[in-house]
Amino acid sequence: MAEELKQKDKFELELDAKLEILRSCQEQKGLKSCFECENLFECDTRKNYVDAVYNSMSKGDTGGFDF
């Protein structure tokens, strides 16, 4: 319950935004996963999402995660 009340930081908010963009792209293409897309390795939308996941986990620090 305490986790639900926690305010999201800028990294978590950015992750939410990138996830929404990613899901929208998948929906527009009729895909359930990026792995089904022919542009998987060239996709900036997916790269931006992966970067946002990393930043959310590391809180912007390089060299490791703070769990």
N, C-alpha and C positions, 0 to 999 in steps of 0.2 A: 504494500500500500504506500509506503514511503517513496518508492520509485515513481509512482503515479503522480505524486505531488511535486516532484523535483522539476525545477525549471530547466528547459533545454538550453544548452549553450549554443554559441554560434556555429560550432562544428556539427552538432546534431540537427540544427535547423537547416544548414546547408545540405546535409545528408537527406533530410526529408524532401527538400526541393529537388535534388538530383534524382531521387527515387521516383518522385512523381513524373518527372520528365521521361525517365526510363520506361516506366509503366505505360505512359501515354504512347511512346514510340512502339512498344510491343503491341499495344492494342491496335494502333493504326495499321500495323503490318500483319495483324491477325496471328501473332506469335505468343506462346506462353513462356518462352525463354529466349534470351539472347543467343544461346547456343544453336538455335534453329535458324539464325539469320546469316545470310551470306556475307554480311559486312562485319562479322564478329570482331575481327582483328584490326579493322580500320575505323571502327566506330568511335567518334568523339563523345557521343552520348554515354556509351558504356564506360569509356576511359574516365570521363568526368565523374561518373558514379563510383567507380572503383577508387579514384583519388579521394572522393568525399568519404568513403568508408574508411580508408586509411587515416585520413585527417580526424575523423570522428573518434577512432580508436586511440590515436596517438595525441589528440588534442593539439595538433600542429607541430609537435616536437618531432625531430628526426632521430632515428637510431633506435626506436623501440616503441612499445605500447605501454600504456598505463592502465592496467585492468584493475 
